[in-house]
């Protein structure tokens, strides 16, 4: 039986992108995304829940996200779920599931509040696909171990 690991999200950044570089010089950005869900309960009362997720972008995509996105920026993300684990400073085993971005599309208007600090050239802002670097590219995130904060930031 075949399997599928595909995620589509639309949300807003809860903080500015966090850009880092691996020891090999590869750019990686963590994007903290809030995704809202609204519905009415049985009594007709409006309800809302928010899911906070970490999206990880790599290479040029990470650098462009860092350059133009800011807290509050609306964006569309297409990617896949990726889990990783590490041992923290106290020796406890930590696990996290993140979204590995394959495509990021800016939804805000260039120059609009929350859409970034600069006017984004349309060809750069619209769609930022991840270069095809093979299925194992950037899967080694061991360099990030011990550098995690609380998942509910």
C-alpha positions in Angstrom: 0.0 0.0 0.0 1.3 3.5 -0.9 1.5 6.2 1.7 1.1 10.0 1.5 2.7 12.7 3.6 1.5 16.1 2.3 0.4 19.2 4.3 -1.3 22.4 3.0 -1.6 25.2 5.5 -2.7 28.9 5.5 -1.9 30.9 8.5 0.0 33.9 10.0 3.5 34.1 11.4 3.5 34.5 15.2 7.0 35.9 15.2 9.7 36.9 12.8 11.5 34.1 11.0 14.5 32.6 12.8 17.3 32.2 10.2 20.4 30.0 11.0 23.1 28.4 9.0 24.3 24.8 9.2 28.1 24.3 9.7 28.2 23.6 6.0 26.7 27.0 5.3 23.2 26.0 4.3 20.4 28.4 5.3 17.5 27.1 7.4 14.6 29.2 8.8 12.0 28.3 11.4 8.7 29.9 10.7 6.2 29.8 13.6 2.7 29.6 12.1 -0.7 30.0 13.7 -3.6 28.3 11.9 -7.1 29.1 13.0 -10.2 26.9 12.9 -13.7 28.4 13.4 -17.0 26.5 13.8 -20.3 26.7 15.5 -21.2 24.3 18.3 -24.6 22.6 18.7 -26.0 25.7 20.4 -24.9 27.9 17.5 -22.2 29.6 19.5 -19.1 30.6 17.5 -16.0 28.7 18.6 -12.4 29.1 17.5 -9.2 27.1 18.1 -5.6 27.9 17.1 -2.9 25.4 16.2 0.7 26.6 16.5 3.1 24.9 14.2 6.8 25.1 13.2 7.5 25.3 9.5 11.1 24.7 8.4 12.4 26.2 5.2 15.8 25.6 3.6 18.3 27.2 1.2 17.2 30.2 -0.9 13.6 29.7 0.3 14.8 30.2 3.9 16.7 33.4 3.0 13.8 34.9 1.1 11.4 34.1 3.9 13.7 35.8 6.4 14.2 38.8 4.2 10.5 39.6 3.5 8.3 37.9 6.2 7.6 39.4 9.6 5.3 38.6 12.5 1.7 38.7 11.3 2.6 37.9 7.6 -0.1 35.7 6.0 1.3 32.7 4.0 0.4 29.5 2.3 2.7 26.5 3.0 2.8 23.2 1.2 5.1 20.5 2.6 5.4 17.3 4.5 5.4 16.3 8.2 8.8 15.5 9.5 9.7 14.2 13.0 13.0 14.4 14.8 14.2 13.7 18.3 17.2 14.7 20.5 18.4 14.6 24.0 18.2 18.0 25.9 20.8 19.4 28.3 19.1 17.6 31.2 19.4 14.2 29.4 15.6 14.0 28.7 14.6 12.7 25.2 12.6 15.3 23.3 10.5 14.8 20.1 9.0 17.3 17.7 6.9 17.1 14.5 7.5 19.9 12.1 6.4 20.9 8.6 9.2 20.6 6.1 8.3 23.4 3.6 8.4 22.4 -0.1 6.6 25.5 -1.2 5.9 28.9 0.5 3.6 31.5 -1.0 3.3 35.0 0.4 -0.4 36.0 0.7 -0.1 39.6 1.8 0.2 42.5 -0.6 3.8 43.7 -1.0 4.5 46.6 1.4 1.3 45.9 3.4 1.3 45.7 7.2 2.5 42.2 8.2 3.6 41.4 4.7 7.3 42.1 5.2 9.6 45.0 5.8 10.3 45.7 2.1 8.3 45.8 -1.1 8.8 42.3 -2.5 9.3 41.9 -6.2 6.3 40.0 -7.5 8.4 37.2 -9.1 10.1 36.7 -5.7 7.1 37.0 -3.5 4.5 34.8 -5.2 5.9 31.3 -5.0 9.1 30.1 -3.5 9.6 26.4 -4.4 12.3 24.3 -2.7 14.9 23.3 -5.3 14.8 19.6 -6.1 17.8 18.3 -4.1 16.7 14.7 -3.6 14.7 13.0 -0.9 17.4 12.9 1.7 18.5 16.5 1.3 18.7 18.4 4.6 17.2 15.5 6.6 20.1 15.6 9.0 19.1 18.2 11.5 21.4 16.9 14.3 23.1 20.3 14.3 19.9 21.7 15.8 19.9 19.3 18.8 19.8 21.0 22.2 18.9 24.3 20.6 15.1 23.8 20.9 12.8 25.9 23.1 9.4 25.0 24.4 7.1 23.8 21.6 4.3 26.1 22.9 6.2 29.4 22.5 
